Amino acid sequence: MVNRVSGLKIIAASLALTPAVLFAQEVQTVKIGFSSPLTGPQASAGKDNQGGLMMAVERLNAQPITVGGKKIKFEVISEDDQADPKSGVAAAQKLADQGIKAIVGPYNSGVTIPASRVFNDAGIVVATVASNPKITQQGFATLFRVAASDSQLGGKMALYAAKELKIKKVSVIDDRTAYGQGLAEEFSKVAKANGIEVVSKDFTNDKATDFTAILTSIKGKKPDAVFIGGYAPQGGPIKRQMKQLGIDVVLMGGDGICSPEMGRLGGDAIGESVYCTQGGTMLDKAKDGKAFADDYQKKFGRPAETYAVSFYDGMMLIAQAMKTANSVEPKQFGPALAKLSYKGVAGQYDFDANHDLKQSPVTVYRFKNGLPVPLTSY
């Protein structure tokens, strides 16, 4: 008996751990995926998104949170999906193969629709800002939309156009991406229901830069406004070319054009006749909005654009769901996320049965000196 006790003491002594080693053993690394365009025409938006996610992870790692008795260190694995569906699926498979537990992204609807199937098959939680209604209609249990849908973004822009801008006739252009098409359809539907005549519909693509033929045709229709279902790399040149052709009417769009990239690409044509919508309340009126914007500017030397705050909030939502479920496994924290009620920087997050936000206020912006300035939440 004495020998056995002595032996146990020797074993215990040999296993004694210093505080540093003990702490190291208590830390669990959790991989988080990121997918957005980091090269190509939409790289500015992708880097904006990445910045928001990295800010959240940096703050979470500085705390850090404890899940299942272990301190959690989040590690971000980024993939450039190039805003291309095929590249997006390849990026999704690459992320899934690296054992990520969740992904914040993708950004584009055209990427998210096919990529979400890969993530669903792998059982990975997805927090996306992509707005096409079809995304959440797929019924994937681990997929969540953390921003407004096309129904809200396009519809609210149409309501504002009818009620506040008193637009009577509009020409619609869409870039044939899942995002642009969905946005244009929702805008057109609500516009017609509110007495606006859609006098023309034209199609382009998300790589185009010359819109002279489309705009010349539109000029003959004499609309009061043009609506673009697409992104800033098309919206900026469209407004610049509208000015060159003497089409002095309002240009409207959704969140895809609601960024400083419009001013960089459209020059002095991007002024007070350009309007856009973005999900969420006005950041400068949100409790933590100004602090977020100031911190982002300080960290990256550039202003937060459209979705940095949503990628930040999306990561915080995932971390909160892990804490609530006391697990980093998607099978456990996914259901917790579905039931979560969370106050983020951009607004309140509560999900409906489809994993869309129950309430997603939309802010209407008007450009001034090449930058979107919030007008009102609608």
N, C-alpha and C positions, 0 to 999 in steps of 0.2 A: 504493500500500500504506500509506504514512504517513497519507494523508488518511483512508483507511478506518479505520485504528486510532484516529485522533483522533476520527472521527465516532462510533465505538463508545464511546469514553471519555465523550464529551459525552452520548450517550444514557444510558449507565450512571449518570452523575452526575445527570441529570434524573430518573432513576427511584429515586434514593437515598431510602430511607424512614427516618423517625425511628423509634425503638423503639416509641413509642406507636401509630403507624400500623401498624407491622409486627404488633404484638400484636393490633390490631383486625382485621387481615386474617386472623389465625390463628383467630379465634373463629367458631364455627358455632352458630347458634341452632337448637335442636331443639324442636319443639312437642309437648307432651304433653297429651292430653285428660283431662278429669275429668268424670264423670257420676254424679250422686247427687241425692236430693231436698234442695233447699236452701230450699224453702218447703213449707208444708203440715204435716200431723201428724208426718211423719218428718224434719223439717228438722234436728232436733238430731243425729240419726244422720248426716245428710249433711254437716253442718258439722264433726262429729267426723272423718269420713273425709277431708274437705278439709284439715283441720289436719294430719293425718298425712302426706298427700302434700306439702303445702307445706313441712313440716319437712325431708323428704327432699330436695326440690329445692333448698332453701336451703343445705343442707349440701353437696350435689353441686356447686352453683355456686360455693361458697366454696373448693372444692378446687383448681381444677375438674378433671374427667377429660379425657383426651386420646383421641380416636378418629380414625383416619385422618390423623394428623399435625396435627389441629386441636383446640384447646380447645373444649369443648362448654359452651354455656350453655342450660339447659333453661328453656322458657317454658310455663307452664300455662295452658290455655284451659279454663275451667269452664263447664259447662252444667247447669242445673236441670232434671232429668228428671221432677220432681214425683212420683216413685214410680209413674208411670203409663206403661203400655206404649206408648200412642200418642205421648205427649210424649217418651218415651225414644227412639223411632225418629226423631222429628224432631230431637232433640238429637244423636243419632248421625250423622245426615246432615249436620247443621250442622258438627260436628267434623270429619267426613271431608272436607268441602268446604274446610276451612281448612288441610289438609295436615299433620295430626298424624301422627306416626310410631308412637305407641302411646297407649293409654288405660288409666288405672288406674280401674276401675269397669266397669260400673255396680254398684250396691249390691243392688238387688232382682232376684230371679230373674225375675219377671214382666216386668221391663224388659229384662233381659239376654238372654233368649231371642230376642225379635224384633230387638233392637238389634245383637246379635252377627252377624246376617246382613249388616247394613249394613257393619259393620267388616270382616267376612270378604271381602265383595265388593270393598272398597277396599284389602285387603291390609294392614290395620292390626293390630298386636299388641295383644291385650287381656289384662289381668291383673285378674280379677274375684274378688270374695269371694262372689258369689251362689251359693247352695248346692244348688239343684235339680239332681239327677243328670242330667237331660235336657240341660243346658247343654253339658257336655263330650261327650255322646253324639252330638252333631251332627257330629263329626269335622272341625271347623274347624282348619286347621293353625296358625293364629296365635292361638288362644284358649287361655288358661291359667287354672286356678282356683288361687288362692293362699291358700285357707282350706279348712276342712273342708266336706264335702258333707252333705246332709240325712241320708244313710245313717249317717254318723258322728255327727252332732249329735243326731238323733232316736233312733237306736239306743242310743247311750251313755246318754242320759237314761232310756230304758226299762230298761236293764240296772241302772243305779243305783237306780231306783225299785223294781225287783224284789229286788235283792240287799241293798241297804243300808236303804232305807226300808220294805221289806216290804209294799209296796202290793199289795192283792188285787183291787180294783175301781177302774176309772178312767173318767171321762167325758172325751171329746175334743171340742174346739172348733177349727175351722180357719176362716181368713178368706178362703178360696177364691182367694187369690193363688197363683201358682206356688210361691212359697216356703212359705207356710203349709200348703198342701195336701200338698206333698212331705214336709215335716217331720212332719205329722200321720200320714201313711201309713207312714213309716218307724218312727215311735214305736209306732204300733198294731201293726205287724208283729212287732217285736222284743218288745213287751210281751206279746202273745199267746203267743209262743214261750217266754216265761219265766214263764208261769202267771198273768199278770194278765188279768182279764176286762175287756173294753171294754164298759161297760154302756150307753153312749149316744154318738152322734156328732151334733154340731150344727154348723151353718154360719152364719157372719156375713160381714162384709166389712171391708176395711181403712179404712173411713171411719166405721164405727159407734162409738157411745159408750154406748148404752143396751142392756144385756144382761139386763134383768130377766126377760123371758119365757124366754129360754134357761136362765138360772140357776134359775128357779123349777121348770122341768121337770127339771133336773139334780138339784135337791134331793130330789125324789121318788124318784130312783134310788139314793140313799144311797151314793155312791162314796167311796172313801178319798182320792181325789185328782182334780184336774181338770188336763188338759193342754191348753195353748193353742198351736196352730200359727199364729203371727202375730207382731205387733210390740208394742212397749211402749205405743203409743197405744191399743191395745185391752187389753193385759195389765194395765195399771194400773187402769183403770176396772173391769175384770172382778173383780179381787181386792177392790177397794173395795166393789163391789156384792155380792160373796160375803159380805163381813163384815156388810153391812147386812141381808142375808137370813138370817143365821145359819148359813151354810155354812162351818163351821170345819174345812176340810180343806186339804191341801197343793195349791198351784198350781205346775205345772211348765211349762217351755217351752224353746225353743232359744235361739240367740244373739240373735234378734230382741227378746227381752225382757230380755237380759242387760245392762242399762244403767241409769244413774242416773235416766233418764227415767221408769222404773217408780215410783220413790219420789216424783218430782215430780207424777205423775198419780194415784198410788194412795194417797198420804198415809200415815197410820199403819197402814194395812192391809198395807203392804209390809214384812213382817218375816221371821222365821225359818221361816215355812211356805211361802216362795217359793224355788223352785230353778230354775236354768237351766244350759245348757251353752254353751260357746264354744270354737271351735277354737284350738289352740295350748296351750303349757304355761303355768303360772302365771307372770305377768310378774314378780312379786316374787321368784320363784325362778330366773328366767332371768338369765343373766350380765349382759345389758345392759338388762333390763326395767325396773329401778327408775330407772336413769338416764334412760331414754326417758320414763317417766311423770313424773319430776321436770321434765325439760326441756319437756315438753308443757304441764304446769301453769304453768310460769314464762312460757312464750311466749304462751299463750292465756287464762290466768286461769281455766281450768276443767280438770277432770280428763279424761284420755283415756278414752273410753268403749269401745265394743265393738271397732270395726275401725280406729281410727286407726293402730294398729301394723301392721296388714295392708296398709293403703294406703302406709305408710312403706316396709315391706319390699318391696311390689310395685314401687315406683319404684326401689328399690335393685337389685332383680333385673333390671329392664329396663336400667339403666345398666351393670350388670356384663355382661349379655349383649352390649351394644353394644361394650364394651371387649374381650370375648373374640372377637367376630366382626370387630373393628376396622372396624365399619360402623354407621351410624345408619339403614340401610335395613332395613325389616322382613323382606325376603326373605333377608337375611344374618343378622340378629341373632335372628330367630324360631327357626330351627333351633338356634342356640347356646343359647337359653333352654331349649329342650326337653332339652338334654343337661347343663344346668348343675347343679352341686351347690353349694348356697349356704347359709351359716349366717346367718340373719337374727335380728332381735330376738325375734320370736315363736317361732322354732324353725328346724328344718332344712327346706330346700326341695329336693326331688328329685321330678321328674315321671314318671308312668307313661305308657303309650302313648296314653291318652286325655287327657293333660295335667292329670290330677288329681294331688294330692300322694300320693306313695307311702306316707308315714307322716304322719298328722295327728293328734297327740294331742288329746284333748278334755278340757277342764277343767270340772268341775262346780262351780257357784257356789251359795251360799246368801245370801239378802239379810239384811242387818243394818242397822238405822237407815236404811232406804231405799236402801242401796247393795249391789251384788253383791260378796260376799267369796269368794275362791277356797277351795274345800274340798280337792279332790284332782284330779289328772290321771288320766284313766280310759282 
